[in-house]
Amino acid sequence: MRHPIQLISSILMLFLLISSSLIISLPFVYGAGGTVISNAVELTTGKTSETWTSGTDYYKINLIAGQTLSLNVDLISGIDIDLYLLDPDSSDSVEVKLASSVNGDGIDENIQFTASKSGYYFVKLTGYKWSGLGTYDLNVFITDFDVIFSDWGTQTTPIEVTPGDLGNNLQIVLRNGADYDITDLSIEITLPEVLTNRIGGNALFAVSTTTVSAGTTYQFNFLV
């Protein structure tokens, strides 16, 4: 989801800010990555726990344009693994690097990246074990929200708000499309200077009163 969301008409411009606290339960997944891009192992949100000796591992993650991917390699002393994110157009012969995290021995690696196009992005791990067991965790988190406007179906930005909608309730339904629960979900709509809310300001704000469980929706209503 692009952030912020912009609702546009000839006389009305609304800026929608969505925030939340996340309740995340990461499942454990065990296994090794591929040896080259063409046999990269697919991952979703979760944690991969492995033992490292040396060499290179490849994974792939399917992203939709606008989604934000967060990667973390949790390391212990005696192991040095570098983290790279590669473009979907990468191949065994050509690697197109989008982001990297290259720290020293035992220091965690982190990448946060917003996808500009849909497709399989590749995660490359390379490094050495100097001492110890060589255990590490690869944590993957994908931000995944849909915005659904009542009677309009699933929409992508921008959303047109016609002049006839002014003075009526703007109904915003947020669906939690992830596999974890969300709490304290909030929305703020900023009105242009020519418009005010019912108490004289130019902002509309609401906070969810319940936890939005995975796969469920929460509805906000604003009089605009």
N, CA, C and O of each residue as an XYZ file, in Angstrom:
896
protein
N       0.850     -1.189      0.000
C       0.000      0.000      0.000
C       0.881      1.232      0.000
O       1.803      1.339      0.809
N       0.613      2.134     -0.874
C       1.369      3.380     -0.919
C       0.951      4.264      0.241
O      -0.224      4.311      0.604
N       1.905      4.957      0.817
C       1.654      5.686      2.061
C       2.320      7.055      1.953
O       3.537      7.122      1.778
N       1.522      8.208      2.056
C       0.103      8.219      2.386
C      -0.786      7.945      1.179
O      -0.308      7.923      0.045
N      -2.091      7.734      1.422
C      -3.082      7.538      0.367
C      -3.730      8.878      0.070
O      -4.063      9.616      0.997
N      -3.913      9.206     -1.187
C      -4.449     10.505     -1.573
C      -5.803     10.325     -2.228
O      -5.930      9.605     -3.219
N      -6.829     10.985     -1.670
C      -8.171     10.957     -2.226
C      -8.407     12.297     -2.919
O      -8.276     13.346     -2.289
N      -8.760     12.276     -4.230
C      -8.739     13.497     -5.028
C     -10.085     13.741     -5.694
O     -10.685     12.810     -6.230
N     -10.569     14.986     -5.668
C     -11.638     15.459     -6.539
C     -11.317     16.899     -6.892
O     -10.295     17.433     -6.460
N     -12.182     17.535     -7.676
C     -11.905     18.900     -8.095
C     -11.964     19.874     -6.933
O     -11.367     20.947     -7.016
N     -12.659     19.543     -5.853
C     -12.771     20.493     -4.753
C     -12.333     19.896     -3.426
O     -12.414     20.562     -2.394
N     -11.872     18.655     -3.436
C     -11.542     18.017     -2.169
C     -10.282     17.186     -2.315
O     -10.163     16.386     -3.243
N      -9.346     17.374     -1.404
C      -8.148     16.553     -1.384
C      -7.942     16.067      0.045
O      -7.787     16.875      0.961
N      -7.939     14.773      0.235
C      -7.781     14.181      1.553
C      -6.491     13.386      1.587
O      -6.162     12.684      0.631
N      -5.758     13.495      2.691
C      -4.561     12.694      2.863
C      -4.800     11.723      4.008
O      -5.109     12.134      5.126
N      -4.659     10.462      3.732
C      -4.988      9.406      4.674
C      -3.707      8.795      5.215
O      -2.904      8.252      4.456
N      -3.512      8.883      6.533
C      -2.347      8.306      7.180
C      -2.797      7.133      8.027
O      -3.691      7.275      8.862
N      -2.193      5.990      7.825
C      -2.576      4.783      8.542
C      -1.389      4.298      9.357
O      -0.281      4.172      8.835
N      -1.617      4.026     10.632
C      -0.554      3.492     11.468
C      -1.115      2.379     12.317
O      -2.331      2.252     12.464
N      -0.239      1.577     12.874
C      -0.692      0.478     13.708
C       0.453     -0.045     14.543
O       1.619      0.237     14.267
N       0.111     -0.814     15.573
C       1.066     -1.622     16.302
C       0.873     -3.056     15.852
O      -0.258     -3.494     15.641
N       1.957     -3.788     15.704
C       1.880     -5.120     15.152
C       2.084     -6.168     16.228
O       2.986     -6.061     17.058
N       1.230     -7.188     16.201
C       1.423     -8.360     17.033
C       1.901     -9.456     16.105
O       1.114    -10.005     15.334
N       3.185     -9.780     16.169
C       3.787    -10.654     15.178
C       4.181    -11.982     15.821
O       4.885    -12.010     16.830
N       3.731    -13.049     15.243
C       4.152    -14.382     15.656
C       4.812    -15.039     14.458
O       4.131    -15.415     13.503
N       6.141    -15.182     14.496
C       6.878    -15.674     13.350
C       7.025    -17.191     13.411
O       7.555    -17.716     14.390
N       6.572    -17.897     12.398
C       6.745    -19.342     12.393
C       8.191    -19.723     12.103
O       8.896    -18.985     11.415
N       8.634    -20.846     12.609
C       9.977    -21.331     12.338
C       9.980    -22.161     11.059
O       9.105    -23.002     10.848
N      10.960    -21.917     10.222
C      11.133    -22.684      8.998
C      12.589    -23.129      8.944
O      13.487    -22.309      9.136
N      12.837    -24.386      8.691
C      14.199    -24.895      8.667
C      14.543    -25.374      7.265
O      13.726    -26.012      6.602
N      15.743    -25.067      6.820
C      16.173    -25.500      5.501
C      17.211    -24.557      4.948
O      17.379    -23.447      5.452
N      17.906    -24.984      3.921
C      18.976    -24.198      3.323
C      18.479    -23.508      2.075
O      17.519    -23.949      1.443
N      19.150    -22.411      1.722
C      18.827    -21.708      0.498
C      19.396    -22.416     -0.715
O      20.129    -23.398     -0.596
N      19.045    -21.900     -1.890
C      19.572    -22.458     -3.126
C      21.016    -22.056     -3.345
O      21.521    -21.141     -2.695
N      21.676    -22.741     -4.259
C      23.079    -22.460     -4.546
C      23.250    -21.392     -5.617
O      24.302    -20.760     -5.706
N      22.200    -21.187     -6.445
C      22.198    -20.151     -7.481
C      20.801    -19.544     -7.527
O      19.878    -20.048     -6.886
N      20.647    -18.461     -8.286
C      19.358    -17.778     -8.360
C      18.276    -18.693     -8.929
O      17.136    -18.669     -8.466
N      18.625    -19.489     -9.920
C      17.617    -20.315    -10.587
C      17.017    -21.389     -9.691
O      15.939    -21.897     -9.998
N      17.682    -21.757     -8.587
C      17.080    -22.712     -7.655
C      16.914    -22.113     -6.259
O      16.966    -22.818     -5.251
N      16.710    -20.779     -6.227
C      16.499    -20.081     -4.958
C      15.276    -20.646     -4.247
O      14.283    -20.995     -4.885
N      15.354    -20.733     -2.924
C      14.272    -21.271     -2.102
C      13.306    -20.146     -1.749
O      13.733    -19.085     -1.293
N      12.005    -20.369     -1.956
C      11.015    -19.319     -1.701
C      10.734    -19.170     -0.209
O      10.619    -20.156      0.518
N      10.624    -17.907      0.236
C      10.295    -17.579      1.617
C       9.089    -16.650      1.652
O       8.833    -15.919      0.695
N       8.352    -16.681      2.757
C       7.325    -15.694      3.056
C       7.646    -15.112      4.425
O       8.722    -15.367      4.966
N       6.722    -14.331      4.997
C       6.946    -13.779      6.325
C       7.236    -14.901      7.316
O       6.482    -15.871      7.398
N       8.325    -14.770      8.067
C       8.682    -15.803      9.033
C      10.161    -15.794      9.335
O      10.868    -14.842      9.003
N      10.627    -16.853      9.965
C      12.022    -16.956     10.385
C      12.626    -18.262      9.904
O      12.059    -19.335     10.112
N      13.787    -18.163      9.254
C      14.544    -19.330      8.828
C      15.767    -19.462      9.720
O      16.561    -18.526      9.817
N      15.932    -20.601     10.370
C      17.074    -20.848     11.252
C      17.996    -21.861     10.591
O      17.558    -22.930     10.169
N      19.293    -21.512     10.504
C      20.245    -22.373      9.815
C      21.592    -22.374     10.526
O      21.834    -21.592     11.446
N      22.458    -23.271     10.075
C      23.852    -23.318     10.517
C      24.742    -23.018      9.325
O      24.633    -23.654      8.277
N      25.622    -22.043      9.496
C      26.449    -21.564      8.387
C      27.874    -22.086      8.521
O      28.431    -22.155      9.616
N      28.455    -22.454      7.365
C      29.882    -22.773      7.325
C      30.591    -21.792      6.397
O      31.449    -21.027      6.839
N      30.235    -21.812      5.112
C      30.778    -20.856      4.143
C      29.954    -20.952      2.872
O      29.076    -21.805      2.748
N      30.253    -20.050      1.912
C      29.579    -20.108      0.626
C      28.490    -19.072      0.470
O      28.566    -17.995      1.062
N      27.455    -19.390     -0.334
C      26.387    -18.449     -0.674
C      25.047    -19.179     -0.693
O      24.946    -20.296     -1.200
N      24.023    -18.542     -0.138
C      22.651    -19.048     -0.177
C      21.768    -18.048     -0.907
O      21.953    -16.839     -0.773
N      20.801    -18.553     -1.683
C      19.855    -17.702     -2.389
C      18.427    -18.066     -1.987
O      18.060    -19.238     -1.899
N      17.634    -17.018     -1.747
C      16.205    -17.175     -1.479
C      15.444    -16.245     -2.423
O      16.030    -15.331     -3.003
N      14.145    -16.478     -2.576
C      13.308    -15.577     -3.360
C      12.033    -15.276     -2.586
O      11.499    -16.126     -1.873
N      11.555    -14.032     -2.746
C      10.372    -13.555     -2.033
C       9.470    -12.848     -3.031
O       9.914    -11.938     -3.731
N       8.220    -13.254     -3.104
C       7.270    -12.662     -4.045
C       6.670    -11.397     -3.441
O       6.025    -11.454     -2.394
N       6.878    -10.253     -4.096
C       6.380     -8.972     -3.614
C       5.469     -8.334     -4.649
O       5.655     -8.501     -5.854
N       4.476     -7.596     -4.151
C       3.615     -6.771     -4.985
C       4.120     -5.339     -4.911
O       4.546     -4.888     -3.848
N       4.079     -4.624     -6.014
C       4.540     -3.234     -6.040
C       3.888     -2.439     -4.916
O       2.669     -2.471     -4.749
N       4.706     -1.726     -4.150
C       4.213     -0.944     -3.026
C       4.401     -1.615     -1.685
O       4.366     -0.942     -0.655
N       4.602     -2.933     -1.666
C       4.851     -3.621     -0.403
C       6.256     -3.313      0.100
O       7.181     -3.115     -0.687
N       6.400     -3.275      1.421
C       7.698     -3.029      2.038
C       8.229     -4.323      2.635
O       7.543     -4.992      3.408
N       9.448     -4.666      2.272
C      10.116     -5.870      2.753
C      11.163     -5.489      3.788
O      11.987     -4.608      3.546
N      11.134     -6.149      4.939
C      12.153     -5.964      5.971
C      12.890     -7.279      6.159
O      12.272     -8.319      6.390
N      14.218     -7.231      6.058
C      15.067     -8.408      6.221
C      16.015     -8.193      7.386
O      16.561     -7.102      7.555
N      16.211     -9.224      8.185
C      17.159     -9.175      9.295
C      17.890    -10.505      9.383
O      17.268    -11.567      9.389
N      19.220    -10.439      9.453
C      20.028    -11.626      9.721
C      20.582    -11.476     11.131
O      21.415    -10.610     11.399
N      20.107    -12.330     12.019
C      20.491    -12.291     13.433
C      21.711    -13.192     13.624
O      21.625    -14.411     13.475
N      22.851    -12.572     13.957
C      24.128    -13.282     14.003
C      24.689    -13.336     15.416
O      24.312    -12.546     16.281
N      25.599    -14.286     15.633
C      26.364    -14.363     16.872
C      27.838    -14.212     16.536
O      28.224    -14.313     15.372
N      28.656    -13.971     17.540
C      30.088    -13.802     17.330
C      30.688    -15.062     16.714
O      30.318    -16.184     17.061
N      31.622    -14.848     15.792
C      32.283    -15.961     15.129
C      31.743    -16.263     13.748
O      32.229    -17.166     13.068
N      30.733    -15.507     13.329
C      30.151    -15.699     12.003
C      29.920    -14.340     11.353
O      29.453    -13.404     12.002
N      30.247    -14.240     10.077
C      30.083    -12.989      9.327
C      29.340    -13.304      8.032
O      29.897    -13.918      7.122
N      28.078    -12.878      7.957
C      27.256    -13.095      6.767
C      26.818    -11.743      6.223
O      26.276    -10.922      6.962
N      27.047    -11.507      4.944
C      26.593    -10.283      4.289
C      25.251    -10.540      3.606
O      24.984    -11.640      3.123
N      24.411     -9.497      3.576
C      23.033     -9.605      3.091
C      22.840     -8.716      1.866
O      23.201     -7.540      1.885
N      22.271     -9.282      0.799
C      22.013     -8.536     -0.430
C      20.578     -8.798     -0.895
O      20.063     -9.908     -0.758
N      19.940     -7.757     -1.447
C      18.637     -7.891     -2.093
C      18.820     -7.626     -3.578
O      19.377     -6.600     -3.969
N      18.343     -8.568     -4.414
C      18.550     -8.495     -5.852
C      17.232     -8.287     -6.590
O      16.178     -8.745     -6.151
N      17.314     -7.592     -7.711
C      16.161     -7.266     -8.552
C      15.551     -8.532     -9.173
O      16.260     -9.513     -9.401
N      14.229     -8.510     -9.447
C      13.603     -9.660    -10.114
C      14.222    -10.018    -11.461
O      14.112    -11.161    -11.905
N      14.870     -9.061    -12.115
C      15.494     -9.326    -13.410
C      16.846    -10.011    -13.289
O      17.487    -10.278    -14.305
N      17.294    -10.300    -12.081
C      18.578    -10.972    -11.878
C      18.523    -12.410    -12.394
O      17.460    -13.027    -12.458
N      19.695    -12.923    -12.758
C      19.812    -14.299    -13.245
C      21.089    -14.913    -12.684
O      21.835    -14.256    -11.959
N      21.336    -16.175    -13.022
C      22.560    -16.825    -12.552
C      23.809    -16.109    -13.050
O      24.842    -16.114    -12.381
N      23.711    -15.493    -14.225
C      24.882    -14.843    -14.820
C      24.970    -13.354    -14.513
O      26.058    -12.780    -14.545
N      23.827    -12.717    -14.213
C      23.808    -11.274    -13.949
C      22.987    -11.002    -12.693
O      21.793    -11.298    -12.651
N      23.627    -10.440    -11.670
C      22.936    -10.073    -10.440
C      22.766     -8.556    -10.387
O      23.740     -7.807    -10.460
N      21.504     -8.112    -10.258
C      21.196     -6.684    -10.186
C      20.922     -6.342     -8.722
O      19.860     -6.669     -8.192
N      21.878     -5.686     -8.074
C      21.781     -5.413     -6.640
C      20.937     -4.175     -6.379
O      21.160     -3.124     -6.980
N      19.960     -4.303     -5.473
C      19.103     -3.192     -5.076
C      19.487     -2.615     -3.723
O      19.378     -1.407     -3.513
N      19.931     -3.454     -2.812
C      20.290     -3.006     -1.466
C      21.236     -4.023     -0.851
O      21.273     -5.183     -1.261
N      22.002     -3.573      0.144
C      22.935     -4.479      0.803
C      23.168     -4.039      2.237
O      22.967     -2.876      2.587
N      23.592     -4.983      3.056
C      24.007     -4.716      4.432
C      25.250     -5.551      4.683
O      25.194     -6.781      4.697
N      26.381     -4.868      4.881
C      27.674     -5.546      4.985
C      28.374     -5.051      6.243
O      29.067     -4.034      6.215
N      28.192     -5.765      7.335
C      28.814     -5.409      8.608
C      29.888     -6.430      8.974
O      30.218     -7.308      8.178
N      30.424     -6.305     10.177
C      31.525     -7.159     10.587
C      31.086     -8.399     11.334
O      29.903     -8.736     11.377
N      32.053     -9.066     11.918
C      31.866    -10.321     12.637
C      30.815    -10.195     13.735
O      30.953     -9.372     14.640
N      29.759    -11.016     13.652
C      28.754    -11.073     14.702
C      27.774     -9.926     14.738
O      26.935     -9.872     15.638
N      27.848     -8.994     13.781
C      26.951     -7.835     13.762
C      25.769     -8.132     12.839
O      25.956     -8.568     11.703
N      24.553     -7.894     13.333
C      23.345     -8.179     12.550
C      23.316     -7.381     11.252
O      23.852     -6.276     11.174
N      22.680     -7.960     10.236
C      22.481     -7.299      8.947
C      20.998     -6.979      8.773
O      20.138     -7.785      9.128
N      20.700     -5.784      8.220
C      19.309     -5.351      8.067
C      19.111     -4.633      6.738
O      19.947     -3.830      6.327
N      18.005     -4.926      6.075
C      17.594     -4.227      4.855
C      16.100     -3.957      4.940
O      15.327     -4.834      5.326
N      15.691     -2.734      4.578
C      14.274     -2.415      4.403
C      14.110     -1.818      3.015
O      14.828     -0.891      2.641
N      13.157     -2.355      2.250
C      13.033     -1.977      0.841
C      11.570     -2.000      0.428
O      10.837     -2.929      0.767
N      11.143     -0.968     -0.310
C       9.788     -0.912     -0.856
C       9.828     -1.284     -2.333
O      10.542     -0.661     -3.118
N       9.066     -2.291     -2.703
C       9.089     -2.809     -4.074
C       8.497     -1.799     -5.051
O       7.411     -1.268     -4.820
N       9.202     -1.541     -6.126
C       8.715     -0.635     -7.170
C       7.953     -1.376     -8.260
O       7.267     -0.759     -9.074
N       8.074     -2.691     -8.275
C       7.362     -3.518     -9.250
C       7.086     -4.878     -8.625
O       7.731     -5.273     -7.653
N       6.131     -5.578     -9.191
C       5.762     -6.892     -8.671
C       6.675     -7.966     -9.249
O       7.158     -7.845    -10.375
N       6.906     -9.018     -8.467
C       7.726    -10.125     -8.940
C       8.507    -10.771     -7.818
O       8.370    -10.397     -6.653
N       9.327    -11.742     -8.174
C      10.182    -12.423     -7.201
C      11.493    -11.656     -7.038
O      12.266    -11.511     -7.985
N      11.724    -11.171     -5.830
C      12.988    -10.546     -5.472
C      13.884    -11.603     -4.825
O      13.393    -12.521     -4.168
N      15.179    -11.472     -5.010
C      16.108    -12.494     -4.544
C      16.945    -11.978     -3.374
O      17.428    -10.846     -3.379
N      17.099    -12.840     -2.376
C      17.909    -12.539     -1.201
C      19.170    -13.390     -1.275
O      19.104    -14.611     -1.413
N      20.317    -12.727     -1.182
C      21.604    -13.418     -1.257
C      22.333    -13.285      0.072
O      22.496    -12.182      0.594
N      22.768    -14.411      0.612
C      23.587    -14.440      1.819
C      24.942    -15.030      1.463
O      25.024    -16.081      0.828
N      26.002    -14.351      1.874
C      27.337    -14.865      1.615
C      28.246    -14.511      2.778
O      28.122    -13.427      3.349
N      29.163    -15.412      3.142
C      30.041    -15.128      4.269
C      30.795    -16.349      4.749
O      30.902    -17.355      4.048
N      31.325    -16.237      5.986
C      32.181    -17.277      6.542
C      31.900    -17.459      8.024
O      31.409    -16.555      8.700
N      32.224    -18.650      8.514
C      32.201    -18.921      9.950
C      33.642    -19.010     10.432
O      34.441    -19.789      9.913
N      33.959    -18.194     11.436
C      35.311    -18.191     11.989
C      35.432    -19.143     13.174
O      36.451    -19.811     13.350
N      34.377    -19.193     13.983
C      34.406    -20.031     15.182
C      32.979    -20.279     15.649
O      32.046    -19.647     15.152
N      32.801    -21.189     16.595
C      31.490    -21.441     17.172
C      30.617    -22.324     16.297
O      31.092    -22.959     15.355
N      29.326    -22.353     16.628
C      28.381    -23.230     15.938
C      27.979    -22.711     14.565
O      27.608    -23.499     13.694
N      28.047    -21.395     14.356
C      27.658    -20.820     13.070
C      26.165    -20.706     12.865
O      25.708    -20.590     11.728
N      25.389    -20.738     13.946
C      23.930    -20.633     13.813
C      23.509    -19.183     13.573
O      24.126    -18.252     14.089
N      22.452    -19.009     12.785
C      21.920    -17.675     12.514
C      20.440    -17.788     12.182
O      19.949    -18.869     11.856
N      19.725    -16.653     12.268
C      18.314    -16.568     11.894
C      18.154    -15.539     10.790
O      18.727    -14.453     10.861
N      17.377    -15.876      9.767
C      16.974    -14.928      8.725
C      15.507    -14.609      8.945
O      14.646    -15.471      8.766
N      15.216    -13.369      9.336
C      13.851    -12.933      9.624
C      13.308    -12.122      8.452
O      13.969    -11.209      7.959
N      12.103    -12.464      8.014
C      11.462    -11.809      6.873
C      10.118    -11.255      7.318
O       9.311    -11.972      7.910
N       9.875     -9.970      7.030
C       8.578     -9.360      7.311
C       8.136     -8.571      6.090
O       8.882     -7.736      5.580
N       6.921     -8.838      5.621
C       6.367     -8.148      4.456
C       5.147     -7.361      4.894
O       4.178     -7.939      5.385
N       5.185     -6.035      4.719
C       4.024     -5.199      5.001
C       2.984     -5.439      3.925
O       3.279     -5.322      2.735
N       1.763     -5.775      4.334
C       0.741     -6.185      3.369
C      -0.623     -5.692      3.817
O      -1.299     -6.342      4.615
N      -1.026     -4.529      3.293
C      -2.343     -3.980      3.598
C      -3.110     -3.752      2.303
O      -2.518     -3.396      1.284
N      -4.422     -3.955      2.339
C      -5.321     -3.535      1.264
C      -6.255     -2.478      1.819
O      -6.635     -2.535      2.989
N      -6.632     -1.501      0.981
C      -7.619     -0.502      1.359
C      -8.869     -0.757      0.536
O      -8.805     -0.779     -0.693
N     -10.012     -0.952      1.200
C     -11.261     -1.289      0.534
C     -12.285     -0.206      0.841
O     -12.574      0.054      2.009
N     -12.843      0.437     -0.198
C     -13.871      1.441     -0.018
C     -15.229      0.799     -0.258
O     -15.432      0.119     -1.264
N     -16.156      1.017      0.664
C     -17.454      0.339      0.621
C     -18.131      0.531     -0.733
O     -18.199      1.643     -1.258
N     -18.628     -0.572     -1.288
C     -19.357     -0.621     -2.555
C     -18.471     -0.394     -3.774
O     -18.962     -0.443     -4.902
N     -17.183     -0.147     -3.579
C     -16.301      0.094     -4.716
C     -15.337     -1.063     -4.958
O     -14.688     -1.117     -6.002
N     -15.238     -1.984     -4.011
C     -14.266     -3.064     -4.133
C     -12.880     -2.597     -3.730
O     -12.716     -1.504     -3.187
N     -11.897     -3.418     -3.995
C     -10.516     -3.088     -3.644
C      -9.978     -2.033     -4.601
O     -10.090     -2.174     -5.819
N      -9.392     -0.972     -4.041
C      -8.928      0.148     -4.844
C      -7.430      0.355     -4.660
O      -6.855     -0.004     -3.632
N      -6.818      0.941     -5.674
C      -5.456      1.428     -5.548
C      -5.495      2.936     -5.669
O      -6.434      3.482     -6.249
N      -4.493      3.626     -5.134
C      -4.473      5.078     -5.169
C      -4.214      5.548     -6.599
O      -3.526      4.851     -7.344
N      -4.747      6.725     -7.016
C      -5.636      7.586     -6.224
C      -7.090      7.128     -6.288
O      -7.492      6.438     -7.225
N      -7.874      7.518     -5.284
C      -9.306      7.258     -5.238
C     -10.032      8.580     -5.456
O      -9.730      9.561     -4.776
N     -10.977      8.630     -6.385
C     -11.736      9.846     -6.626
C     -12.909      9.950     -5.659
O     -13.664      8.996     -5.475
N     -13.050     11.117     -5.047
C     -14.201     11.412     -4.197
C     -15.006     12.474     -4.920
O     -14.554     13.613     -5.040
N     -16.188     12.127     -5.402
C     -16.961     13.057     -6.216
C     -17.576     14.139     -5.348
O     -17.764     13.915     -4.153
N     -17.901     15.314     -5.903
C     -18.533     16.378     -5.104
C     -19.790     15.921     -4.387
O     -20.106     16.429     -3.312
N     -20.523     14.957     -4.972
C     -21.734     14.468     -4.333
C     -21.491     13.742     -3.031
O     -22.423     13.538     -2.253
N     -20.241     13.343     -2.776
C     -19.922     12.641     -1.536
C     -19.763     13.594     -0.362
O     -19.823     13.164      0.790
N     -19.560     14.880     -0.631
C     -19.350     15.830      0.454
C     -20.592     15.924      1.320
O     -21.710     16.015      0.811
N     -20.392     15.902      2.632
C     -21.503     15.946      3.565
C     -22.050     14.583      3.925
O     -22.882     14.464      4.824
N     -21.594     13.555      3.236
C     -22.002     12.190      3.541
C     -20.873     11.464      4.267
O     -19.743     11.949      4.320
N     -21.188     10.310      4.818
C     -20.165      9.524      5.486
C     -19.186      8.930      4.477
O     -19.589      8.306      3.496
N     -17.898      9.132      4.732
C     -16.851      8.446      3.986
C     -16.517      7.188      4.774
O     -15.996      7.263      5.887
N     -16.815      6.047      4.200
C     -16.625      4.777      4.888
C     -15.339      4.130      4.389
O     -15.191      3.856      3.198
N     -14.421      3.893      5.303
C     -13.139      3.288      4.966
C     -13.031      1.962      5.702
O     -13.124      1.910      6.928
N     -12.837      0.896      4.946
C     -12.709     -0.434      5.527
C     -11.295     -0.935      5.264
O     -10.873     -1.049      4.114
N     -10.572     -1.232      6.328
C      -9.216     -1.760      6.200
C      -9.237     -3.257      6.459
O      -9.785     -3.717      7.461
N      -8.639     -4.007      5.555
C      -8.542     -5.455      5.715
C      -7.121     -5.845      6.081
O      -6.173     -5.433      5.413
N      -6.966     -6.623      7.120
C      -5.661     -7.141      7.510
C      -5.365     -8.379      6.670
O      -5.847     -9.471      6.967
N      -4.571     -8.200      5.624
C      -4.256     -9.303      4.731
C      -3.041    -10.093      5.145
O      -2.632    -11.012      4.435
N      -2.444     -9.755      6.296
C      -1.267    -10.482      6.763
C      -1.686    -11.683      7.605
O      -2.876    -11.905      7.832
N      -0.702    -12.456      8.068
C      -1.001    -13.633      8.879
C      -0.709    -13.387     10.356
O      -0.373    -14.319     11.087
N      -0.837    -12.128     10.799
C      -0.652    -11.756     12.196
C      -1.692    -10.708     12.548
O      -2.285    -10.097     11.659
N      -1.916    -10.495     13.836
C      -2.922     -9.538     14.293
C      -2.344     -8.131     14.378
O      -1.136     -7.955     14.536
N      -3.220     -7.126     14.272
C      -2.829     -5.719     14.363
C      -3.673     -5.052     15.438
O      -4.880     -5.281     15.522
N      -3.031     -4.221     16.264
C      -3.765     -3.491     17.284
C      -3.443     -2.007     17.177
O      -2.434     -1.627     16.582
N      -4.300     -1.171     17.751
C      -4.113      0.289     17.747
C      -4.027      0.849     16.330
O      -3.256      1.776     16.080
N      -4.793      0.309     15.417
C      -4.839      0.820     14.048
C      -5.483      2.197     14.049
O      -6.561      2.376     14.616
N      -4.835      3.173     13.421
C      -5.359      4.536     13.419
C      -5.340      5.122     12.018
O      -4.524      4.743     11.178
N      -6.263      6.061     11.782
C      -6.355      6.762     10.503
C      -6.472      8.253     10.769
O      -7.230      8.680     11.639
N      -5.722      9.035     10.021
C      -5.853     10.492     10.067
C      -6.081     11.011      8.657
O      -5.318     10.689      7.746
N      -7.131     11.816      8.468
C      -7.424     12.450      7.188
C      -7.233     13.949      7.353
O      -7.871     14.569      8.204
N      -6.360     14.531      6.548
C      -6.102     15.964      6.595
C      -6.873     16.657      5.477
O      -6.699     16.336      4.301
N      -7.725     17.611      5.852
C      -8.541     18.345      4.887
C      -7.778     19.545      4.345
O      -6.892     20.057      5.028
N      -8.094     20.010      3.137
C      -7.507     21.253      2.634
C      -7.970     22.434      3.479
O      -8.948     22.326      4.218
N      -7.272     23.554      3.370
C      -7.538     24.707      4.229
C      -8.952     25.251      4.072
O      -9.482     25.852      5.007
N      -9.572     25.056      2.919
C     -10.908     25.615      2.686
C     -11.998     24.817      3.391
O     -13.142     25.266      3.455
N     -11.667     23.643      3.921
C     -12.648     22.806      4.598
C     -12.266     22.616      6.058
O     -11.084     22.628      6.402
N     -13.266     22.442      6.916
C     -13.024     22.185      8.335
C     -13.881     21.014      8.791
O     -14.876     20.663      8.156
N     -13.473     20.419      9.905
C     -14.309     19.374     10.484
C     -15.379     20.009     11.358
O     -15.497     21.234     11.401
N     -16.159     19.191     12.055
C     -17.309     19.704     12.798
C     -16.929     20.506     14.040
O     -17.773     21.200     14.607
N     -15.672     20.420     14.466
C     -15.250     21.205     15.638
C     -14.262     22.296     15.255
O     -13.624     22.887     16.126
N     -14.130     22.567     13.961
C     -13.355     23.714     13.522
C     -11.951     23.444     13.048
O     -11.294     24.361     12.555
N     -11.459     22.227     13.174
C     -10.118     21.915     12.693
C     -10.131     21.411     11.265
O     -11.183     21.365     10.628
N      -8.972     21.033     10.760
C      -8.920     20.532      9.383
C      -8.419     19.088      9.319
O      -7.852     18.667      8.310
N      -8.632     18.324     10.409
C      -8.214     16.928     10.422
C      -9.324     16.047     10.979
O     -10.095     16.468     11.841
N      -9.392     14.842     10.485
C     -10.284     13.806     10.997
C      -9.409     12.653     11.469
O      -8.480     12.244     10.772
N      -9.704     12.134     12.647
C      -8.833     11.116     13.228
C      -9.664     10.058     13.933
O     -10.679     10.371     14.556
N      -9.237      8.811     13.835
C      -9.930      7.721     14.519
C      -8.938      6.611     14.828
O      -7.967      6.411     14.097
N      -9.190      5.884     15.926
C      -8.363      4.755     16.336
C      -9.267      3.555     16.548
O     -10.344      3.680     17.131
N      -8.839      2.399     16.081
C      -9.635      1.189     16.273
C      -9.710      0.845     17.754
O      -8.749      1.048     18.496
N     -10.846      0.328     18.176
C     -11.048     -0.015     19.589
C     -10.824     -1.495     19.861
O     -10.847     -1.924     21.014
N     -10.610     -2.272     18.818
C     -10.390     -3.705     18.982
C      -9.197     -4.143     18.135
O      -8.754     -3.419     17.243
N      -8.693     -5.321     18.425
C      -7.631     -5.910     17.620
C      -8.193     -6.372     16.277
O      -9.247     -7.005     16.221
N      -7.481     -6.050     15.199
C      -7.882     -6.487     13.861
C      -7.159     -7.798     13.580
O      -5.964     -7.805     13.282
N      -7.875     -8.887     13.676
C      -7.269    -10.203     13.499
C      -6.883    -10.439     12.042
O      -7.413     -9.795     11.137
N      -5.966    -11.357     11.828
C      -5.537    -11.708     10.472
C      -6.731    -12.120      9.622
O      -7.535    -12.963     10.021
N      -6.834    -11.502      8.424
C      -7.899    -11.845      7.496
C      -9.223    -11.161      7.743
O     -10.179    -11.390      7.002
N      -9.308    -10.312      8.785
C     -10.567     -9.628      9.085
C     -10.478     -8.158      8.688
O      -9.419     -7.677      8.287
N     -11.612     -7.442      8.806
C     -11.668     -6.036      8.431
C     -12.069     -5.173      9.616
O     -12.631     -5.656     10.599
N     -11.766     -3.872      9.498
C     -12.207     -2.889     10.487
C     -12.713     -1.676      9.727
O     -12.079     -1.226      8.772
N     -13.863     -1.143     10.150
C     -14.524     -0.058      9.416
C     -14.438      1.256     10.178
O     -14.716      1.317     11.375
N     -14.044      2.313      9.454
C     -14.046      3.678      9.974
C     -15.089      4.482      9.202
O     -15.277      4.269      8.005
N     -15.774      5.412      9.890
C     -16.743      6.293      9.243
C     -16.409      7.745      9.560
O     -16.245      8.110     10.724
N     -16.309      8.573      8.521
C     -16.026      9.995      8.675
C     -17.090     10.801      7.938
O     -17.507     10.425      6.842
N     -17.530     11.908      8.535
C     -18.421     12.835      7.852
C     -17.571     13.910      7.212
O     -16.967     14.725      7.910
N     -17.518     13.921      5.874
C     -16.690     14.878      5.154
C     -17.532     15.795      4.283
O     -16.992     16.668      3.603
